[in-house]
Structure formats: C-alpha cells, structure tokens
Amino acid sequence: MMDRKPQILDVASELLQTRSFTSFSYQDLSDRLGISKASVHHHFASKEDLLLALTARYRAGQRKKLAELDAQSESPVERLDAYLAWMTELASGGHKICPLGTLQAEFNVIPEAVRADILELFDYAKRWLSGVLTDGLDRGEMEFEGSPTERAVFILSAVQGALQIARAAGPKEFTAVTSQIKLALKPRTEKVSS
C-alpha cells in the first residue's frame, strides 16, 4: 500500500504557499489527491498535526539548503547571492511565497503549539544570515550600518515583503529588492567605483 503521507504534505505545502494555512481544508487535500477525507485524517488527525509535520519538513529543508550554500563557497558575498537566488526561485514559482512568510502572516490565527516552530524557522535563518554578514564584515567584502543581526532582520524582512509583492506584481519587483540589498552591502570604495 502506498504511503500517502508525503503526498499529503506535498499538496498541503503547495496550498499553504499559494493560498495560506487557514485557506485550505482537508476537503481540498482530499479532492487534489483523489482520496477520502478520512484517509487524510488517518495520517494527520488534525490540521495542527499537519502543520507540525509541515514545519518539521521546512526546518529540515531549511537546514539542508543553508548547509549546501555554506558548502558551495567560503565567500560571504557568494553565499548571500546564492541565498537570494534561492528566494528568487520562489518569486518566480507560480505565485508561491516562502512558507515562513505565509506562516508569519498567519501567526495570530495558527495553533499555538506550532508558533515555537515558526519562531525557530525565522531565528535559524536570522542566525545563518547574521553569520554570513559577520563574515562579510570581517573579510572587508561587505559594509553596512548597525549590527549583523539587525541587518539580517532587515534583509529577511525585505525578502519576505518582496515575495509578497512579487506574488501580485511579478518577479521583476523581487529582483529590484535583491539588487538593492546587494548594493547596500557593498563597501563604499566599490560603490564609488561602480
């Protein structure tokens, strides 16, 4: 017998990224997968259970992807570029947005048991990006005002906002934001010579 759990998670993830968590039901999953609602409930007794499984999946995917970006290059500029390219894929992906952005937007209405997972997803991204920015400062490849952590929060906020805008206005708007992020991090000597 086929394990439907991964398929349910795939469809739930797509619906979360294109609609929102509160905007899809088990009936939507049932219709998309051609299975009964009882079958969905068999794997995930409640929508909270489903969301806990999704956030665990996102957490594993996030850690894997960021580790891949670290392994691809030692250059903080190249790691940041790779991160922004990853986010650009989302902006170009058929009106999908980052799962974290969707979950943060619905933070007040999602089950309380899942909120710590959402905060951890954001905190992990913030710590990773702060490390990249610290490395960039230390190597003289980046320059910016404020602390690396503050700048990381600024970048993550800009990326999440740009993904929302790109959902309606298209990926060109997202690219404008990522270009400005990169420009704002260049050392002054590079900005003058550009």
MOBELBEL-V603358 format. One line per field, one symbol per residue. burial: # if it has 16 or more other C-alpha atoms within 10 Angstrom, else .. A space follows every 10 residues. Layout:
burial=???
This chain:
burial=.......##. ###.####.# #....#..## ......#..# ...#..#..# ######.##. .....#..## .....##.## ####..##.# ##..###### ####.....# ...##.##.. ##..##.### #######... ###....##. ###.##.### .######..# #.###.##.. #...###... ....
